[in-house]
Amino acid sequence: MRRCACVAGKILPTHFLVEKTLSPMRLRHIEVLRAIMITGSISGAGDLLHVSQPVVSRTLQHAEQQAGFKFFERVRGRLVPTNELQSIYPEVEQVFAAIEKLRFTSASVRRGGAPLRLAVTPSLANSVLPRAIERMLVTHPDAAFELATLHTNEVVAALRAGAVDLGICLSPPAVPGIEAHVLSTGQMVLATPIGWPRLLRQSAPLSELGYLADRPFIRLHDGTPLGSLIGQRLQHASLGLQANIVVQTYSIARALVTQGIGYALLDTFTAVAGGPGELHAYLLSPELQFEVKLLGTSKTLDGPFAESLRSCVASAAGELRDALGAIVSEHRVNLA
């Protein structure tokens, strides 16, 4: 169904209103509009843009004249956006975002090259990525990055669409036209809240851990090969776990575990991201391993920063993998 807006008593399609409004508007008009929307006042917009209130008022008046309708109404001393402005404002934000991206890319090119567009899955974005970027900036202080957090399937789609240059995922699927290079390895661990009883028996089957029977199991909603492998392992073990809570990322699962809400299977890097003392972690028997892979095309993998990124991610992942020993128990949980 098409969105519509009412202007001067007439019902107009929103796309028509957007084209009619934005076509004569200047960049300064868009900046002022956005500043007023953010701050809620002329004075606040002036402070945000480092200009005087009269300049903001004149720019707003000129923008309204160009558009042919008012953007704000005064209600109890505050500027309230009109229905017309609310109809076009999402597109105003898109224009502003595109302009900001152009400015960022232009500045990067002036410094020596376009930014590296990198997409990373959430568990790596909150653990491995910050450490890897820190290492890269030591050797490439002028490097620029455009970082995105996406799920594995979204990373692959972004690579195929050319929206990003490189991606880093946990055991991603094989995709024609996308090359994959192993950077590191990890394994899944069972994580329980710090306030729950510790496991005291070596290689105890999960099904025999009675204190977990009535506790919430937090499961990842994951359609990746790693997610399928975890699901098959749990099904094979005939554990009959009741997934009271389903989440989209391991980071959310970890946060719920540390809050004492339930227990979950976490990847190595998410488990150690917060340091020791926040949860109990147990290795699995047999181990449930995964690979950290760098994804890209033959062209992007030959880019100026690709080799350095490989080295830095591998180093950062190795550091976190070594830190697992500080939080993991000597006892294992049997999922066979």
C-alpha angles and dihedrals in degrees: 000000000000119000115236136191133203115236121175090341094309125114109228130178110256093235089057091051092049094050092045092048105039098041096074095034121107129218091255090056091054092047092051093046091051093046092053091047091051098045100029095224145066092240092049091050090050091052091047093050095036094237134115124270093247089057091053092047093050093047091049091048092050092048091052091049090052092048096045097230140062122271098197141028125203112241117176091336095311130106110242119190115244123235089255093057092045088054094056101030097092088059090046088057091049091052091048092048090051091050092049090049090050091051091049093048092046092051090049092051090051089054092053112285149009117281119268107249106215129178119196133180114250098252091055094039091061097044121015100028100063091050092046093050090049090055093047093052090056091061097028106034092168095050117124126207136196104198128193133181111219138157116256096262090047091051090054092047091049091051092050091048092049091240092127134026101217139008135201120205144159110256096329121194120264110262126188111248094018118100122209129204123189112236102171145335136237142170139228120254134193110244125198130176117275091240095057122093116275123245107255103180126075116243094357112177111247089231090063095053094103096183089066094053096092097029124102116263112212111213129191117235095223129155094184125110089257091052091049091049091053091048092050092049092052092045092048090052089055090222096152091214114185108222100211091171128037118192137184099225140033088233091064090046090053092049090053091049093050088049088058095245100123147317130274147173109256134184118248095255097048091046094056098035094098097042130237126323098043102089145356113256127195129188117232128239115246094026118249103214134185138183130237107222135190111220129199147116123278087259099049093043088059092052123125096262101033097093092045090049091053092053095045095047091047091050094047093047091049091052092053093043090055090050091061089083090067094062105026122097122236087236122084132212116230114227095169 
